[in-house]
Amino acid sequence: MKGFIMRISSFAKAVAAGVAAGSAALATAVQDGSFTTGEGVTVALAILGALGITYAVPNKRPA
């Protein structure tokens, strides 16, 4: 059961990082009033990168 809880919290941490990175990239992309394909790719890569990297880093084990 402990491993299951650890996976859920790792997933939640990754989703929160993806949302933060995606919203930051999206806010930057729409500053000029338009949204291009290149900016969409940048937002998608920011989300996927944050999800992957954050999920790969293990949570600190409780003492």
Secondary structure as UniProt FT lines:
FT   HELIX           2..29
FT   TURN            30..32
FT   HELIX           37..56
//
